[in-house]
Amino acid sequence: MSGRERGSPYAPHTDDETAAMLDAVGVDDVEALFDIPESVRFDDEFGIDAKSEQEAVVETRKRLRRNDDLTEFLGRGHYEHYVPSLVDHLSQRSEFLTSYTQYQPEVTQGFLQALFEYQSMLVELTGLGVANCSMYDEATALAEAALLAKRVRAADGVRVLVPEYVRDGHVSVLENYTNGADVTVERYGTDAGNVDTDALADAIDDDVVLVYAENPTTTGAVEEHLHEIGDLADDHDVLFCLGSDPVAMSLLQRPVDVGADVVVGDASVLGLPTSYGMGLGVFACREDFLRQVPGRLVGASEDADGNRAYTLTLQTREQHIRKERATSNICTNQAWVALRTAIHAASLGSEGLVDLAERMVELPRELAADLDGVTGVRAPVHDRHHFREFLAHTDQPAPAIASDLEAEGFAVHAVGDHRLQVCVTDANEHAADRLVAAIEEVTH
C-alpha cells in the first residue's frame, strides 16, 4: 500500500509530498505555517475517553436531558414557523447535501434551478430587479449593502445611518465589516417604535451613502414612515436599504413601492426552525446595481440544444476569479438553506404565504390584548400594528419577571428595566394562554 493510499482521501499527501511543499514555501515543518499565540494555544489533552457509537449516543442523550425544557416566546431576529416535513425529505437528498458551490452547471442543473426559483421569489416579493442566491445572514447582508452604496454613490464622505432600534449585534457586524472601507456608522432617532423622520432629516446630508430602516422593526412594530424615509433618501441621492423577511414582505408594503434600493433580511424564517445564529441572508437590489451585487447569481439561458439551462453568471464580480476587483470577498453562500427556503415557500404557495403573514399580525394582537388584561402589565407599549412580536410594559422589574417565567418553563426577552418583548408564531401559539397565566402568577 502506497503512502497516498494510506493517507486521507481529502488530503492524500505522502511524507515526500509534504516535504516538497514545505520546501517550496520555505519552512521547516507544518507547525511553522501557523502563528497561534501562546495565550490561546492548547497543548494538553482533552481527557475524553474513546467510546463506541452506542455509548456515545447514550452519553449525548444524557447530557441533552440536562437542558432546560422551555417554551420560547423569543424573537428579535430569530423566528420559528412550522416547517413541513417535505422540506426535510427533499433537502436531505444526497445530491443536495453533498453539493458545494454550483460551479459546474452541467452536473448541478437541479440545484441551480432551485436557487433560481429562490431568487425569483425574492424578486417578486421585493419588486426589485435582482436578488442573489443568498448570503451568510442579515447582518452581513446589511454590511454588503453599505459597501455597495459606497461603490455606487459619489459623496463627500461615507456615512451610513441606522435607526436606534437596530440590534447591537447587527451594528457591531456592520462596523467591523466596513471598518477597512472607512465607513462611519451612526444611529438616528426613533419615536414610539418607528423612525423619527425629523431626526432622520436632521442627520441626513451629502456625506451619507446609505439609510437603513426595518419593516417590521426589531420590536415587531410595523414601520409607518417608509414613504417618508424613501423620499428623504431620494432627495439627497442616498440609497435606501430596507430590512425585512419573506413572510413579512408577502403582506406588508412592497419595498420597491416605498423607494427601497436594496433589501436585506433573513430568509430562514422559512425552511429552518429557530437556529440561534444560523441564518440565510437576503440581498435584493435594483437592476441598476446588477454588476455590483455581492455573492452569487444564478441566471437562466439555453444550452446548445435550445433547452432552458441555469448557470452561475457574472462571475467576474467574484473573488474566486478577480479577487482584487471583486465586489465582495464573501465566499461560500448558504445555498442549502436557500434551497430549504425555496421548498418551504413553494409548498405554501402565494396564498398560503399570505395566510401565514396575516396570522403573524393577528397572533400578537390577541396575545397583547390578553396580557394587557393582567394587572401591572400594559401591552403593547407602542400603539401600532405589530408583526410576530411586541413590547409589554411591566410595573415590576422586567428582568425579575423573565427569570420567574423561566422557572415556570417560559422564555421571553427582558429588553429594559420595565419592558418585556414577546414573540408569538404558529410554532408556539398553543402555549399562549399558559404564558398569560404564568405572567399573571409571577406578577402577583
Summary of the structure (lengths in Angstrom):
residues: 444
radius of gyration: 24.8
end to end distance: 75.2
largest distance: 77.6
contacts: 1420
relative contact order: 0.14
helix: 44%
strand: 18%
